[in-house]
């Protein structure tokens, strides 16, 4: 990412990736792995582009449960983000809702969109369908080349690819469902 070309960007939008609250634990432990990856990438970008505001988006699917956007914002503040640089959008229930609610905040401005790499194609398509101008800032990559000291270890079965297949199927079904409903 070339940060010099992004000096005019005002917004870093972070899509929630899930959470579970246990008041006995610190807020950072409430976030799912996807949410933590997204949060850390957003803070990294925000530190490089201090003119931006962080917008955390997403609620919980359950009534009375703390929205993931609030948890991410609280954790960002604990990690050093200034509260006046944080905006919470806690009405979006899912990926199709994010553009609808965020357009009220962002308008036609270009913005950096932080989400998991596997989720990014569907999210970008839904934002563009609403006439918005996201700049993808993917994180939490599932497929990457890894350094291995012993090449044969890569041939051994591992449980990780099963979870990666599950995520891929989820995203492909999400795209098909959005197209079926006329959202894409």
ROSE-361622 format. One line per 8 residues: their letters; for each residue z, x negated, y of N, C-alpha, C, O. Coordinates in nm, 4 decimals, decimal comma. Layout:
% residues N
A = Z X Y Z X Y Z X Y Z X Y  ...
% end
This chain:
% residues 184
XXXXXXXX = 0,0000 -0,0853 -0,1172 0,0000 0,0000 0,0000 0,0000 -0,0901 0,1238 0,0846 -0,1785 0,1375  -0,0943 -0,0668 0,2119 -0,1061 -0,1452 0,3337 -0,0274 -0,0757 0,4454 -0,0758 0,0197 0,5064  0,0925 -0,1239 0,4709 0,1804 -0,0591 0,5677 0,1288 -0,0693 0,7107 0,1636 0,0142 0,7942  0,0467 -0,1694 0,7406 -0,0080 -0,1834 0,8762 -0,0961 -0,0642 0,9129 -0,0973 -0,0214 1,0283  -0,1690 -0,0108 0,8166 -0,2580 0,1022 0,8449 -0,1830 0,2348 0,8501 -0,2419 0,3380 0,8825  -0,0542 0,2329 0,8187 0,0246 0,3568 0,8120 0,1216 0,3710 0,9286 0,2116 0,4549 0,9236  0,1053 0,2918 1,0323 0,1990 0,2922 1,1458 0,2016 0,4260 1,2205 0,2992 0,4556 1,2895  0,0960 0,5072 1,2079 0,0930 0,6357 1,2782 0,1506 0,7501 1,1934 0,1651 0,8618 1,2429
XXXXXXXX = 0,1831 0,7237 1,0680 0,2379 0,8275 0,9799 0,3815 0,8583 1,0220 0,4611 0,7673 1,0452  0,4139 0,9875 1,0318 0,5468 1,0299 1,0767 0,6368 1,0801 0,9641 0,7582 1,0907 0,9816  0,5777 1,1108 0,8487 0,6533 1,1795 0,7444 0,6400 1,1092 0,6097 0,5323 1,0623 0,5728  0,7505 1,1030 0,5376 0,7509 1,0629 0,3969 0,8108 1,1809 0,3219 0,9305 1,2079 0,3320  0,7268 1,2507 0,2469 0,7685 1,3696 0,1726 0,8016 1,3293 0,0293 0,7230 1,2621 -0,0376  0,9187 1,3713 -0,0163 0,9652 1,3379 -0,1503 0,9849 1,4676 -0,2282 1,0678 1,5509 -0,1918  0,9084 1,4836 -0,3351 0,9216 1,6035 -0,4178 1,0351 1,5842 -0,5176 1,0443 1,4809 -0,5839  1,1204 1,6840 -0,5270 1,2325 1,6778 -0,6204 1,1834 1,6744 -0,7632 1,0822 1,7354 -0,7976
XXXXXXXX = 1,2574 1,6016 -0,8463 1,2196 1,5881 -0,9864 1,3299 1,6305 -1,0816 1,3285 1,5940 -1,1991  1,4253 1,7075 -1,0312 1,5314 1,7581 -1,1171 1,6661 1,6940 -1,0897 1,6756 1,5806 -1,0428  1,7706 1,7711 -1,1208 1,9072 1,7230 -1,1024 2,0020 1,8086 -1,1850 1,9668 1,9171 -1,2313  2,1218 1,7575 -1,2018 2,2295 1,8307 -1,2677 2,3597 1,7837 -1,2032 2,3894 1,6643 -1,2033  2,4369 1,8764 -1,1486 2,5543 1,8416 -1,0696 2,6801 1,8414 -1,1559 2,7068 1,9348 -1,2315  2,7564 1,7332 -1,1419 2,8908 1,7224 -1,1993 2,9788 1,6677 -1,0878 2,9754 1,5477 -1,0605  3,0583 1,7536 -1,0221 3,1354 1,7118 -0,9050 3,2304 1,5934 -0,9293 3,2791 1,5333 -0,8335  3,2562 1,5605 -1,0524 3,3450 1,4467 -1,0821 3,2741 1,3135 -1,0661 3,3386 1,2086 -1,0654
XXXXXXXX = 3,1411 1,3165 -1,0530 3,0622 1,1936 -1,0491 2,9963 1,1751 -0,9125 2,9856 1,2707 -0,8357  2,9516 1,0512 -0,8812 2,8805 1,0299 -0,7545 2,7469 1,1041 -0,7530 2,6863 1,1273 -0,8576  2,7021 1,1409 -0,6325 2,5780 1,2188 -0,6173 2,4587 1,1492 -0,6807 2,3700 1,2164 -0,7334  2,4537 1,0174 -0,6772 2,3379 0,9465 -0,7340 2,3237 0,9703 -0,8835 2,2138 0,9576 -0,9375  2,4327 1,0047 -0,9513 2,4232 1,0314 -1,0956 2,3743 1,1729 -1,1242 2,3430 1,2049 -1,2388  2,3673 1,2579 -1,0224 2,3195 1,3943 -1,0420 2,1687 1,3986 -1,0606 2,1154 1,4918 -1,1208  2,1005 1,2981 -1,0089 1,9544 1,3005 -1,0065 1,8945 1,2611 -1,1407 1,9446 1,1713 -1,2083  1,7869 1,3290 -1,1784 1,7127 1,2913 -1,2984 1,6481 1,1551 -1,2743 1,6443 1,1066 -1,1612
XXXXXXXX = 1,5983 1,0949 -1,3793 1,5302 0,9654 -1,3654 1,4110 0,9782 -1,2712 1,3882 0,8902 -1,1881  1,3351 1,0864 -1,2832 1,2189 1,1066 -1,1961 1,2624 1,1151 -1,0498 1,1996 1,0544 -0,9631  1,3688 1,1892 -1,0219 1,4170 1,2009 -0,8845 1,4652 1,0668 -0,8306 1,4409 1,0342 -0,7144  1,5330 0,9890 -0,9141 1,5795 0,8570 -0,8690 1,4635 0,7635 -0,8383 1,4670 0,6922 -0,7380  1,3609 0,7625 -0,9225 1,2429 0,6811 -0,8950 1,1794 0,7235 -0,7619 1,1443 0,6392 -0,6794  1,1654 0,8533 -0,7425 1,1034 0,9047 -0,6204 1,1873 0,8688 -0,4973 1,1336 0,8276 -0,3945  1,3172 0,8845 -0,5088 1,4072 0,8521 -0,3989 1,3998 0,7043 -0,3630 1,3898 0,6691 -0,2455  1,4045 0,6186 -0,4631 1,4026 0,4745 -0,4338 1,2698 0,4330 -0,3707 1,2685 0,3482 -0,2814
XXXXXXXX = 1,1590 0,4903 -0,4147 1,0289 0,4582 -0,3545 1,0228 0,5099 -0,2107 0,9702 0,4418 -0,1228  1,0754 0,6276 -0,1868 1,0752 0,6831 -0,0513 1,1573 0,5967 0,0439 1,1155 0,5718 0,1570  1,2721 0,5516 -0,0008 1,3556 0,4656 0,0840 1,2860 0,3325 0,1088 1,2917 0,2798 0,2199  1,2209 0,2777 0,0076 1,1458 0,1525 0,0250 1,0376 0,1702 0,1314 1,0226 0,0858 0,2197  0,9626 0,2796 0,1230 0,8562 0,3069 0,2200 0,9163 0,3288 0,3588 0,8676 0,2733 0,4573  1,0202 0,4082 0,3664 1,0846 0,4390 0,4944 1,1381 0,3113 0,5612 1,1305 0,2972 0,6833  1,1907 0,2209 0,4831 1,2384 0,0942 0,5395 1,1240 0,0129 0,5988 1,1429 -0,0579 0,6977  1,0059 0,0225 0,5394 0,8878 -0,0481 0,5908 0,8227 0,0262 0,7074 0,7542 -0,0344 0,7899
XXXXXXXX = 0,8444 0,1572 0,7136 0,7872 0,2412 0,8195 0,9006 0,3177 0,8884 0,9138 0,4385 0,8687  0,9819 0,2498 0,9680 1,1021 0,3125 1,0239 1,0744 0,4272 1,1219 1,1669 0,5000 1,1579  0,9493 0,4448 1,1657 0,9168 0,5566 1,2539 0,9121 0,6886 1,1765 0,9073 0,7954 1,2376  0,9133 0,6826 1,0438 0,8990 0,8039 0,9629 1,0314 0,8775 0,9471 1,1399 0,8214 0,9618  1,0168 1,0052 0,9165 1,1308 1,0862 0,8742 1,1122 1,1152 0,7261 1,0003 1,1344 0,6786  1,2219 1,1180 0,6551 1,2219 1,1502 0,5125 1,2398 1,3009 0,4969 1,3343 1,3586 0,5508  1,1503 1,3637 0,4242 1,1634 1,5058 0,3945 1,1835 1,5195 0,2443 1,0960 1,4831 0,1657  1,2981 1,5716 0,2051 1,3271 1,5955 0,0642 1,3035 1,7430 0,0360 1,3535 1,8300 0,1072
XXXXXXXX = 1,2262 1,7701 -0,0696 1,1825 1,9057 -0,0973 1,2179 1,9468 -0,2402 1,1965 1,8717 -0,3353  1,2720 2,0665 -0,2527 1,2963 2,1237 -0,3853 1,4337 2,1866 -0,3967 1,5320 2,1374 -0,3413  1,4377 2,2950 -0,4690 1,5649 2,3609 -0,4976 1,5855 2,3618 -0,6478 1,4998 2,3159 -0,7233  1,6959 2,4124 -0,6896 1,7216 2,4298 -0,8315 1,6645 2,5647 -0,8719 1,6539 2,6555 -0,7895  1,6284 2,5774 -0,9963 1,5785 2,7050 -1,0456 1,6885 2,8073 -1,0664 1,6603 2,9244 -1,0921  1,8144 2,7643 -1,0555 1,9274 2,8533 -1,0808 1,9994 2,8885 -0,9519 2,0224 2,8020 -0,8673  2,0348 3,0150 -0,9369 2,1086 3,0581 -0,8186 2,2463 2,9920 -0,8163 2,3113 2,9770 -0,9198  2,2888 2,9534 -0,6977 2,4211 2,8943 -0,6818 2,4302 2,7469 -0,7168 2,5372 2,6873 -0,7049
XXXXXXXX = 2,3194 2,6868 -0,7598 2,3191 2,5454 -0,7952 2,2683 2,4646 -0,6751 2,1723 2,5047 -0,6093  2,3318 2,3525 -0,6473 2,2930 2,2690 -0,5345 2,1469 2,2269 -0,5472 2,1077 2,1729 -0,6506  2,0652 2,2506 -0,4440 1,9237 2,2119 -0,4495 1,9062 2,0607 -0,4648 1,9831 1,9824 -0,4089  1,8054 2,0213 -0,5401 1,7772 1,8797 -0,5610 1,7467 1,8114 -0,4277 1,7785 1,6936 -0,4112  1,6860 1,8823 -0,3324 1,6571 1,8238 -0,2008 1,7865 1,7808 -0,1316 1,7914 1,6743 -0,0700  1,8901 1,8622 -0,1412 2,0187 1,8271 -0,0796 2,0816 1,7060 -0,1470 2,1377 1,6192 -0,0801  2,0723 1,7002 -0,2783 2,1301 1,5877 -0,3514 2,0555 1,4589 -0,3179 2,1172 1,3543 -0,2975  1,9216 1,4670 -0,3121 1,8434 1,3483 -0,2775 1,8758 1,3029 -0,1351 1,8877 1,1830 -0,1103
XXXXXXXX = 1,8900 1,3965 -0,0417 1,9224 1,3619 0,0964 2,0601 1,2958 0,1053 2,0774 1,1958 0,1750  2,1569 1,3520 0,0349 2,2922 1,2939 0,0340 2,2899 1,1526 -0,0239 2,3553 1,0623 0,0282  2,2149 1,1347 -0,1304 2,2056 1,0028 -0,1928 2,1327 0,9053 -0,1012 2,1722 0,7891 -0,0912  2,0274 0,9506 -0,0344 1,9555 0,8648 0,0602 2,0496 0,8175 0,1703 2,0463 0,7006 0,2090  2,1330 0,9072 0,2206 2,2299 0,8696 0,3241 2,3305 0,7681 0,2690 2,3677 0,6735 0,3384  2,3743 0,7878 0,1446 2,4654 0,6910 0,0827 2,3987 0,5546 0,0671 2,4663 0,4518 0,0689  2,2663 0,5534 0,0517 2,1913 0,4285 0,0376 2,1497 0,3705 0,1728 2,0790 0,2698 0,1778  2,1931 0,4336 0,2828 2,1701 0,3750 0,4140 2,0711 0,4460 0,5043 2,0538 0,4041 0,6187
XXXXXXXX = 2,0057 0,5510 0,4586 1,9140 0,6256 0,5462 1,9964 0,6983 0,6524 2,1005 0,7566 0,6220  1,9497 0,6945 0,7757 2,0220 0,7593 0,8855 2,0026 0,9105 0,8774 1,8898 0,9570 0,8607  2,1111 0,9882 0,8890 2,1011 1,1349 0,8779 2,0000 1,1983 0,9722 1,9377 1,2982 0,9363  1,9819 1,1430 1,0926 1,8852 1,2012 1,1863 1,7409 1,1783 1,1429 1,6487 1,2350 1,2015  1,7208 1,0955 1,0404 1,5872 1,0685 0,9875 1,5593 1,1498 0,8610 1,4557 1,1316 0,7970  1,6511 1,2388 0,8253 1,6410 1,3153 0,7005 1,6230 1,4635 0,7303 1,6950 1,5212 0,8118  1,5252 1,5243 0,6625 1,5014 1,6684 0,6703 1,5069 1,7229 0,5278 1,4532 1,6626 0,4349  1,5717 1,8363 0,5122 1,5845 1,8999 0,3805 1,5043 2,0289 0,3799 1,5214 2,1146 0,4667
XXXXXXXX = 1,4169 2,0419 0,2816 1,3421 2,1660 0,2575 1,3858 2,2127 0,1194 1,3395 2,1592 0,0186  1,4732 2,3107 0,1134 1,5345 2,3505 -0,0134 1,4914 2,4892 -0,0608 1,5633 2,5536 -0,1372  1,3738 2,5357 -0,0158 1,3248 2,6669 -0,0598 1,2198 2,6581 -0,1700 1,1991 2,7554 -0,2424  1,1533 2,5437 -0,1841 1,0469 2,5272 -0,2840 1,1051 2,5295 -0,4244 1,1920 2,4491 -0,4582  1,0574 2,6207 -0,5044 1,1058 2,6316 -0,6419 1,0274 2,5431 -0,7381 1,0805 2,4994 -0,8402  0,8996 2,5167 -0,7051 0,8169 2,4366 -0,7949 0,7017 2,3735 -0,7177 0,6946 2,3858 -0,5954  0,6126 2,3067 -0,7879 0,5064 2,2299 -0,7235 0,4167 2,3171 -0,6369 0,3735 2,2725 -0,5306  0,3876 2,4379 -0,6779 0,2997 2,5244 -0,5977 0,3659 2,5656 -0,4670 0,2963 2,5940 -0,3695
XXXXXXXX = 0,4979 2,5694 -0,4627 0,5704 2,6101 -0,3419 0,5811 2,4987 -0,2374 0,5864 2,5270 -0,1177  0,5843 2,3738 -0,2809 0,6057 2,2633 -0,1857 0,5093 2,2695 -0,0671 0,5552 2,2643 0,0470  0,3781 2,2803 -0,0887 0,2873 2,2822 0,0271 0,3113 2,4007 0,1210 0,2975 2,3881 0,2426  0,3465 2,5134 0,0646 0,3669 2,6339 0,1455 0,4819 2,6132 0,2437 0,4680 2,6423 0,3625  0,5940 2,5636 0,1953 0,7108 2,5448 0,2803 0,6993 2,4200 0,3681 0,7445 2,4204 0,4826  0,6396 2,3147 0,3153 0,6304 2,1903 0,3922 0,5290 2,1992 0,5052 0,5421 2,1285 0,6052  0,4293 2,2839 0,4915 0,3295 2,2993 0,5986 0,3962 2,3480 0,7267 0,3505 2,3157 0,8364  0,5038 2,4254 0,7139 0,5777 2,4742 0,8308 0,6433 2,3590 0,9065 0,6662 2,3693 1,0271
XXXXXXXX = 0,6732 2,2510 0,8378 0,7378 2,1346 0,8995 0,6343 2,0331 0,9463 0,6419 1,9828 1,0584  0,5391 2,0036 0,8613 0,4435 1,8944 0,8838 0,3219 1,9383 0,9631 0,2654 1,8599 1,0394  0,2817 2,0621 0,9457 0,1597 2,1104 1,0102 0,0381 2,0385 0,9550 0,0221 2,0284 0,8333  -0,0476 1,9883 1,0425 -0,1702 1,9218 0,9986 -0,1578 1,7694 0,9976 -0,2568 1,6994 0,9766  -0,0377 1,7181 1,0201 -0,0168 1,5727 1,0199 -0,0448 1,5134 0,8821 -0,0204 1,5763 0,7791  -0,0963 1,3920 0,8833 -0,1070 1,3164 0,7597 0,0341 1,2720 0,7203 0,1177 1,2478 0,8074  0,0612 1,2611 0,5901 0,1949 1,2239 0,5450 0,1851 1,1501 0,4121 0,0889 1,1649 0,3368  0,2884 1,0702 0,3860 0,2976 1,0036 0,2563 0,3673 1,0981 0,1597 0,4718 1,1550 0,1913
XXXXXXXX = 0,3092 1,1143 0,0430 0,3630 1,2030 -0,0590 0,4149 1,1195 -0,1748 0,3389 1,0500 -0,2421  0,5459 1,1274 -0,1971 0,6093 1,0508 -0,3043 0,6404 1,1448 -0,4202 0,7115 1,2442 -0,4051  0,5856 1,1107 -0,5351 0,6135 1,1837 -0,6586 0,5819 1,0907 -0,7748 0,5317 0,9801 -0,7548  0,6107 1,1350 -0,8939 0,5789 1,0561 -1,0125 0,4279 1,0454 -1,0276 0,3551 1,1396 -0,9961  0,3813 0,9320 -1,0751 0,2374 0,9081 -1,0891 0,1709 1,0163 -1,1744 0,0603 1,0605 -1,1431  0,2370 1,0586 -1,2806 0,1774 1,1607 -1,3675 0,1695 1,2972 -1,2987 0,0850 1,3792 -1,3347  0,2544 1,3219 -1,2026 0,2602 1,4488 -1,1306 0,1680 1,4501 -1,0085 0,1339 1,5569 -0,9575  0,1281 1,3326 -0,9621 0,0568 1,3191 -0,8352 -0,0763 1,3954 -0,8287 -0,1013 1,4610 -0,7275
XXXXXXXX = -0,1635 1,3906 -0,9317 -0,2917 1,4623 -0,9182 -0,2747 1,6121 -0,8901 -0,3450 1,6679 -0,8058  -0,1826 1,6759 -0,9597 -0,1598 1,8194 -0,9394 -0,0977 1,8448 -0,8025 -0,1376 1,9380 -0,7326  -0,0007 1,7628 -0,7638 0,0645 1,7816 -0,6342 -0,0351 1,7632 -0,5196 -0,0402 1,8452 -0,4279  -0,1135 1,6568 -0,5246 -0,2125 1,6314 -0,4185 -0,3126 1,7469 -0,4107 -0,3462 1,7927 -0,3015  -0,3594 1,7933 -0,5246 -0,4563 1,9035 -0,5256 -0,3977 2,0293 -0,4616 -0,4671 2,0982 -0,3868  -0,2721 2,0599 -0,4896 -0,2096 2,1787 -0,4315 -0,1897 2,1639 -0,2809 -0,2073 2,2604 -0,2065  -0,1535 2,0450 -0,2359 -0,1401 2,0223 -0,0914 -0,2758 2,0341 -0,0229 -0,2872 2,0982 0,0816  -0,3781 1,9732 -0,0806 -0,5111 1,9792 -0,0194 -0,5638 2,1221 -0,0161 -0,6319 2,1610 0,0788
XXXXXXXX = -0,5333 2,1990 -0,1174 -0,5760 2,3396 -0,1217 -0,5183 2,4174 -0,0034 -0,5783 2,5148 0,0423  -0,4016 2,3743 0,0463 -0,3385 2,4373 0,1623 -0,3866 2,3757 0,2942 -0,3334 2,4073 0,4006  -0,4880 2,2870 0,2868 -0,5417 2,2241 0,4069 -0,4584 2,1087 0,4585 -0,4750 2,0669 0,5731  -0,3692 2,0566 0,3762 -0,2814 1,9471 0,4179 -0,3436 1,8126 0,3805 -0,4364 1,8065 0,2999  -0,2911 1,7043 0,4402 -0,3503 1,5715 0,4247 -0,2521 1,4699 0,3679 -0,2044 1,3823 0,4401  -0,2213 1,4813 0,2377 -0,1282 1,3860 0,1776 -0,1923 1,2495 0,1522 -0,3112 1,2400 0,1217  -0,1124 1,1455 0,1651 -0,1500 1,0110 0,1226 -0,0632 0,9827 0,0008 0,0582 0,9682 0,0152  -0,1212 0,9744 -0,1185 -0,0395 0,9559 -0,2388 0,0388 0,8244 -0,2354 -0,0142 0,7188 -0,2009
XXXXXXXX = 0,1660 0,8348 -0,2723 0,2535 0,7185 -0,2881 0,3242 0,7348 -0,4230 0,4434 0,7650 -0,4281  0,2498 0,7147 -0,5314 0,3049 0,7412 -0,6646 0,4106 0,6389 -0,7068 0,4118 0,5246 -0,6612  0,4975 0,6839 -0,7941 0,6004 0,5985 -0,8520 0,6269 0,6456 -0,9946 0,5637 0,7402 -1,0416  0,7183 0,5812 -1,0621 0,7570 0,6220 -1,1982 0,6357 0,6274 -1,2913 0,6128 0,7262 -1,3612  0,5595 0,5192 -1,2900 0,4406 0,5105 -1,3752 0,4799 0,5134 -1,5220 0,5781 0,4507 -1,5617  0,4041 0,5854 -1,6017 0,4281 0,5923 -1,7465 0,3455 0,4899 -1,8216 0,3877 0,4404 -1,9261  0,2286 0,4579 -1,7697 0,1393 0,3634 -1,8363 0,1277 0,2391 -1,7495 0,0843 0,2464 -1,6346  0,1659 0,1270 -1,8042 0,1539 0,0017 -1,7323 0,1436 -0,1123 -1,8318 0,1894 -0,1026 -1,9456
XXXXXXXX = 0,0832 -0,2188 -1,7868 0,0786 -0,3376 -1,8708 0,2112 -0,4092 -1,8562 0,2587 -0,4331 -1,7451  0,2695 -0,4425 -1,9675 0,3998 -0,5077 -1,9651 0,3881 -0,6479 -2,0207 0,3086 -0,6741 -2,1110  0,4663 -0,7356 -1,9672 0,4704 -0,8705 -2,0200 0,5522 -0,8685 -2,1479 0,6620 -0,8130 -2,1523  0,4985 -0,9286 -2,2496 0,5699 -0,9379 -2,3772 0,5689 -1,0832 -2,4217 0,4665 -1,1513 -2,4161  0,6835 -1,1281 -2,4654 0,6892 -1,2664 -2,5114 0,6355 -1,2788 -2,6542 0,5842 -1,3837 -2,6932  0,6479 -1,1705 -2,7317 0,5988 -1,1719 -2,8694 0,4997 -1,0563 -2,8844 0,5422 -0,9413 -2,8951  0,3687 -1,0836 -2,8856 0,2675 -0,9776 -2,8876 0,2828 -0,8791 -3,0032 0,2493 -0,7618 -2,9872  0,3311 -0,9218 -3,1165 0,3415 -0,8323 -3,2325 0,4435 -0,7210 -3,2113 0,4345 -0,6163 -3,2754
XXXXXXXX = 0,5414 -0,7422 -3,1216 0,6410 -0,6378 -3,0967 0,5766 -0,5126 -3,0381 0,6279 -0,4022 -3,0558  0,4656 -0,5294 -2,9690 0,3954 -0,4153 -2,9120 0,3351 -0,3235 -3,0166 0,2997 -0,2097 -2,9860  0,3231 -0,3711 -3,1389 0,2662 -0,2901 -3,2467 0,3708 -0,2050 -3,3179 0,3360 -0,1141 -3,3932  0,4968 -0,2335 -3,2950 0,6031 -0,1576 -3,3611 0,6167 -0,0195 -3,2977 0,6008 -0,0051 -3,1765  0,6464 0,0836 -3,3800 0,6627 0,2179 -3,3243 0,7862 0,2238 -3,2328 0,8888 0,1612 -3,2593  0,7722 0,3013 -3,1244 0,8812 0,3198 -3,0295 0,8859 0,4675 -2,9898 0,7830 0,5349 -2,9940  1,0020 0,5186 -2,9517 1,0121 0,6600 -2,9127 0,9548 0,6890 -2,7739 0,9212 0,8038 -2,7449  0,9429 0,5882 -2,6877 0,8948 0,6088 -2,5507 0,7613 0,6802 -2,5403 0,7481 0,7720 -2,4593
XXXXXXXX = 0,6617 0,6415 -2,6195 0,5314 0,7098 -2,6089 0,5379 0,8596 -2,6369 0,4551 0,9350 -2,5855  0,6332 0,9039 -2,7162 0,6479 1,0477 -2,7413 0,6861 1,1200 -2,6122 0,6312 1,2260 -2,5820  0,7789 1,0639 -2,5365 0,8180 1,1227 -2,4075 0,7018 1,1177 -2,3096 0,6821 1,2115 -2,2323  0,6251 1,0099 -2,3119 0,5091 0,9982 -2,2229 0,4043 1,1033 -2,2572 0,3421 1,1605 -2,1678  0,3845 1,1289 -2,3863 0,2906 1,2337 -2,4282 0,3383 1,3702 -2,3802 0,2580 1,4521 -2,3355  0,4680 1,3945 -2,3895 0,5255 1,5200 -2,3428 0,4981 1,5393 -2,1941 0,4603 1,6487 -2,1521  0,5167 1,4348 -2,1142 0,4923 1,4435 -1,9701 0,3445 1,4690 -1,9410 0,3114 1,5503 -1,8547  0,2563 1,4007 -2,0121 0,1126 1,4208 -1,9916 0,0730 1,5645 -2,0246 -0,0011 1,6268 -1,9486
XXXXXXXX = 0,1205 1,6169 -2,1352 0,0898 1,7550 -2,1740 0,1421 1,8514 -2,0677 0,0731 1,9466 -2,0310  0,2635 1,8274 -2,0181 0,3216 1,9122 -1,9134 0,2304 1,9164 -1,7908 0,2041 2,0239 -1,7367  0,1823 1,8005 -1,7470 0,0973 1,7957 -1,6270 -0,0394 1,8596 -1,6513 -0,0888 1,9317 -1,5646  -0,1012 1,8352 -1,7661 -0,2303 1,8979 -1,7955 -0,2169 2,0504 -1,8021 -0,3025 2,1228 -1,7514  -0,1095 2,0983 -1,8647 -0,0871 2,2427 -1,8690 -0,0596 2,2973 -1,7289 -0,1031 2,4077 -1,6959  0,0125 2,2205 -1,6457 0,0383 2,2615 -1,5081 -0,0901 2,2759 -1,4281 -0,1045 2,3704 -1,3506  -0,1831 2,1837 -1,4460 -0,3125 2,1911 -1,3773 -0,3903 2,3135 -1,4253 -0,4452 2,3883 -1,3444  -0,3950 2,3337 -1,5578 -0,4657 2,4504 -1,6119 -0,4042 2,5821 -1,5621 -0,4761 2,6756 -1,5271
XXXXXXXX = -0,2715 2,5879 -1,5595 -0,2023 2,7085 -1,5149 -0,2314 2,7341 -1,3670 -0,2543 2,8483 -1,3274  -0,2306 2,6290 -1,2857 -0,2606 2,6446 -1,1431 -0,4050 2,6916 -1,1234 -0,4312 2,7754 -1,0372  -0,4981 2,6389 -1,2019 -0,6369 2,6836 -1,1912 -0,6522 2,8286 -1,2363 -0,7248 2,9066 -1,1746  -0,5835 2,8634 -1,3436 -0,5891 3,0006 -1,3956 -0,5394 3,1009 -1,2916 -0,5941 3,2107 -1,2804  -0,4362 3,0641 -1,2155 -0,3785 3,1527 -1,1133 -0,4516 3,1437 -0,9793 -0,4140 3,2103 -0,8829  -0,5567 3,0607 -0,9738 -0,6348 3,0483 -0,8515 -0,5693 2,9610 -0,7458 -0,6090 2,9650 -0,6294  -0,4705 2,8829 -0,7841 -0,4028 2,7938 -0,6888 -0,4814 2,6664 -0,6651 -0,4640 2,6001 -0,5628  -0,5675 2,6322 -0,7589 -0,6527 2,5123 -0,7472 -0,7990 2,5523 -0,7633 -0,8874 2,4668 -0,7569
% end
